[in-house]
Amino acid sequence: MEKLSDIGTVKALLERHGFRFSKALGQNFLVNPTVCPRMAEQCGAGPGVGVLEIGPGVGVLTRELAARAEKVAAVELDERLFPVLEETLAPFPNAKVIPGDVMKLDLRALLEREFPGMEAVVCANLPYYITSPVVMRLLEERLPVRAVTVMVQKEAAERLCAQPGTRACGAVSVAVRYYTEPEILFPVSRGSFLPAPNVDSAVIRLRVRQSPPVEAGDEAFFFRVVKAAFGQRRKTLGNALSSGLGVPKAALAPALERAGAAGLRAEQLSLEQFAALARALRETEGA
Ligand code: SAM
């Protein structure tokens, strides 16, 4: 079986199929022999586990996953890759390509249909143009997956895994921390891809929590507060929340005091403080 991490093999394969890379679809294929085995090892793939892959490309990661997992379901949008995948995945009857857009498919139904009686994990080298939307979709829908292990751009990795209360933290970091225990597993240099992108990458793993680590109260409101707080991150919370929630600043002051957040900026708040703030604001008129 030819090695799909070998750049010459991949070039020849793609040339034979008359394939041209699409920048718009975020097509940078992995050609580093160590990355896919490491991802497959660390994502939780194993007997009794179904792996949802997003964007299999030529199937380099898919093969590593299929060699370990019970089954792999790989969602691919670019139909030009289907004949390529038919060829490269032929030795793996437990790998199935699912045509479609990951942002549009009913993923809950897909998981139920493809992985009956199995635990599920997600493992993917994500197309960079939809990194955060895909990650947030997987988490917000509370899909029955144990962990999400994905390759993303280095800056996105730092943002997604940032601790609340640190400068790198944004609204998405708070959300990721609320739903999961995130960690950066290892860096991946730009030279590991064909074609090479302009930035380096990193593999992150988000272990999905069974229950939230804080008592947020009304969850939708909690996330509205977080988004408003980071909407104008240079401003103090009072100003950011006032314009984000459309409530006069004076009306917000008691809740900010109660949550110990008066005079602070969003990036200085811990997850617990955000939860306390959201609970206190819920009782504020107009918020
Ligand atoms: N897994 C392969 C690898 O590591 O070499 C390819 C990764 S490449 C960064 C991203 C893949 O996602 C491409 O195959 C691309 O066609 C596919 N893709 C892009 N947008 C997609 C979408 N909305 N839904 C499903 N797949 C998508």
Boltz pocket constraint, residues with backbone or C-beta under 6 A from the ligand:
constraints:
  - pocket:
      binder: B
      contacts: [[A, 25], [A, 26], [A, 27], [A, 28], [A, 29], [A, 30], [A, 31], [A, 54], [A, 55], [A, 56], [A, 57], [A, 58], [A, 59], [A, 60], [A, 61], [A, 75], [A, 76], [A, 77], [A, 78], [A, 81], [A, 100], [A, 101], [A, 102], [A, 103], [A, 124], [A, 125], [A, 126], [A, 127], [A, 128], [A, 130]]
      max_distance: 6.0
